[in-house]
């Protein structure tokens, strides 16, 4: 509320932002409940890290194949019903993972959770873009990302605490129940979640580049600027996935430390990232070269991760390096979202964000299996080596996205 007051947000806008961002918190929170438990779940399910990584990949496969059609559905039919349905069904799936602790059930429920999770980015960005004053849209996008990163940060500590007090099955069930309660709150306030752009936006084909009708539909999504945005999302998420998803297991294997100690170190990265997001949001509304800022953050992240792999430092130093990397990872998110927003024609923001966000799903298919295989068959420090190298590759994608986007904007202005 204090943040909204400083921004001068009216009460209705504040309520919309609060509801949407709470749902986004749970969309991230649910995805990172299982990875901290992987060392325990290997015994429960009788499988290796690779199979557990595949279960996480099933979530991303289901989400990736549905985000694009969901984006079109959001732009055509509205976002609120899809959003409420998505949060409710994903929460139920999380509850049932604890009820049915067998590997085939885990795969099935992760697919169901992934299908449900596909609604969040298209629906959230469409509702926020339609209801938030454009003078503070960068900061609101950053707050939206902040709540997602906060979900990332809170999930490992929450599930490990609940598992230590009760057991992992109770922990999963309790976490799912909180999501169900949030979905009920959304349903009770559904009247303020309309996507105003459905009626207020100018048709996308009214715009023109060089006198030609603007691209729309699949032609828009497969245009070079949007494809570059997709690649940017995918590569950065693969780099980030090594730390977020397998960081606890890698440190546990490398240092033979307790899950609690390893989880505390990774939590530093996860908790500092939301702080970086808020800082990046205030900068994003004041700069034009978002790609340069994002590239600088990625370079810092890569150097920190490489330092862990090269020098084998003590856990307290790793915590410091991950704090710097986490802040950089958060800081680059608002410029990233502003780059994508600049590429989306009026009335197509749901489809565009749904498409580029499927890069997260592509990464979610590749990263868990890749890092799980590295843990099963190589030195655990290779998780950090690969994460750093992929981060460096991401610099190329973000600069390419920014360059293509600026050329497209120049043609439109001409």
C-alpha positions, 0 to 999 in steps of 0.5 A, spaced: 500 500 500 505 504 501 508 503 494 501 504 491 501 511 495 507 513 493 505 512 485 499 516 486 495 510 484 487 510 485 484 505 490 481 501 484 488 501 480 491 499 487 486 493 488 487 490 481 495 490 482 494 487 488 490 481 486 494 480 480 500 480 483 498 475 489 496 470 483 503 471 480 506 470 487 503 463 487 504 461 480 512 462 481 511 459 488 508 453 486 514 451 481 519 451 486 516 447 491 519 441 489 526 442 487 528 443 494 525 436 496 529 433 490 534 429 495 528 426 499 524 425 493 529 421 490 528 416 495 520 416 495 519 415 488 526 411 487 528 415 481 534 420 480 535 427 479 534 426 471 527 423 472 525 428 477 528 434 472 523 430 467 517 431 472 519 439 472 520 439 464 513 436 464 510 442 467 514 446 462 512 442 456 504 443 458 505 450 459 509 452 453 504 448 448 498 452 451 501 459 452 500 461 445 493 459 444 491 462 451 494 469 449 489 469 443 484 467 448 485 473 453 485 478 447 479 475 444 475 473 450 478 476 456 482 474 462 479 474 468 475 467 468 482 464 465 486 467 470 481 464 476 481 458 473 488 457 472 490 459 479 484 454 482 486 448 478 494 449 479 493 449 486 488 443 486 494 439 482 499 441 488 495 439 493 494 432 490 502 431 489 502 430 496 496 425 496 498 421 491 506 420 492 507 415 486 512 417 480 506 416 474 501 421 479 507 426 479 508 426 472 500 427 471 499 432 476 505 436 473 502 436 466 496 439 469 499 444 473 503 446 467 496 447 463 493 451 469 500 456 469 500 458 462 494 463 463 498 467 468 503 471 463 498 473 458 492 474 463 496 478 468 500 483 463 493 484 459 489 486 465 495 490 468 496 494 461 489 495 460 488 498 468 494 501 470 496 509 468 501 508 462 506 513 466 507 508 471 507 502 467 514 500 468 514 500 475 507 496 476 510 491 471 516 491 476 512 490 482 508 484 478 515 481 477 517 482 484 511 478 487 513 472 482 520 473 484 518 473 491 514 467 490 521 463 488 524 466 494 519 464 499 517 457 496 524 453 498 524 456 505 516 454 506 516 447 503 523 445 507 520 448 514 513 445 513 517 438 511 521 439 517 515 440 522 510 435 519 513 431 512 513 433 505 506 431 503 503 435 508 507 441 506 505 440 499 498 440 501 498 446 505 501 450 500 496 448 495 490 450 500 493 457 500 493 458 492 485 455 493 484 461 498 487 466 493 483 464 487 477 464 491 479 472 493 480 473 485 473 470 484 470 475 489 473 481 486 472 478 479 468 485 477 474 489 477 479 484 473 476 486 466 481 487 460 479 494 458 483 493 451 478 488 449 473 494 447 478 501 448 484 499 444 484 501 437 485 495 432 492 493 431 491 493 423 489 500 423 497 501 425 502 501 419 509 500 418 511 504 411 504 504 409 502 497 410 497 494 415 501 492 421 502 484 422 497 480 427 496 473 429 501 468 427 504 473 422 506 478 428 508 472 433 513 469 428 516 476 426 523 477 427 522 482 433 518 477 437 522 471 435 528 475 438 524 476 445 522 469 445 529 467 445 531 472 450 526 469 455 528 462 453 536 463 454 536 467 460 531 462 464 535 456 462 541 460 465 537 462 471 534 455 472 541 452 474 541 456 480 533 456 482 532 449 480 538 445 482 542 450 486 540 446 493 542 440 490 548 442 487 551 445 493 548 439 497 552 434 493 558 439 492 559 441 499 556 435 503 552 440 507 545 439 510 539 441 505 537 447 510 544 450 509 544 449 502 537 452 501 539 458 506 545 460 501 540 459 495 535 463 498 540 469 498 539 469 491 532 468 491 530 473 496 535 479 493 532 478 486 525 481 488 529 487 491 533 488 484 526 488 481 523 494 484 530 498 483 529 496 476 522 498 475 524 505 477 529 505 472 525 502 467 520 508 467 526 513 466 531 510 460 530 508 453 536 503 452 533 498 456 537 492 452 544 495 454 542 495 462 539 488 461 546 486 458 550 489 463 546 485 469 547 479 465 554 480 465 555 481 472 551 475 473 555 470 469 561 473 472 559 471 479 556 464 477 563 463 474 567 465 480 563 459 484 565 454 479 572 456 478 574 458 486 570 453 490 569 458 495 566 457 502 558 457 503 558 464 506 562 467 500 557 463 495 552 467 499 555 474 497 556 472 490 549 470 489 546 476 493 550 480 487 547 475 482 540 475 484 540 483 485 542 483 477 537 478 475 532 482 478 534 488 476 534 486 468 527 484 469 523 490 468 527 493 462 526 486 459 518 487 460 519 494 457 522 491 451 517 486 450 511 491 451 514 496 446 514 490 440 506 489 442 501 492 437 495 495 441 490 489 443 495 484 442 499 484 448 496 478 451 498 474 445 505 477 445 507 476 452 504 469 452 508 467 446 515 470 449 513 467 455 513 461 452 520 462 452 520 460 460 517 454 458 522 452 453 527 453 458 523 449 463 523 443 458 531 444 457 534 446 464 531 441 469 533 435 464 540 438 463 542 440 470 539 433 472 543 430 468 549 434 470 548 432 477 547 425 476 553 424 471 558 429 472 561 434 477 556 438 481 560 444 479 558 444 472 551 446 474 554 453 475 559 453 469 553 451 464 549 457 468 554 462 467 556 460 459 548 460 457 548 467 461 553 470 456 549 467 450 543 471 453 547 478 452 547 476 444 539 475 445 538 481 449 542 486 444 539 483 438 532 484 441 533 491 443 536 493 436 531 489 432 525 493 436 529 500 435 529 499 427 522 497 427 520 503 431 524 507 427 520 505 421 514 506 424 515 513 426 518 514 419 
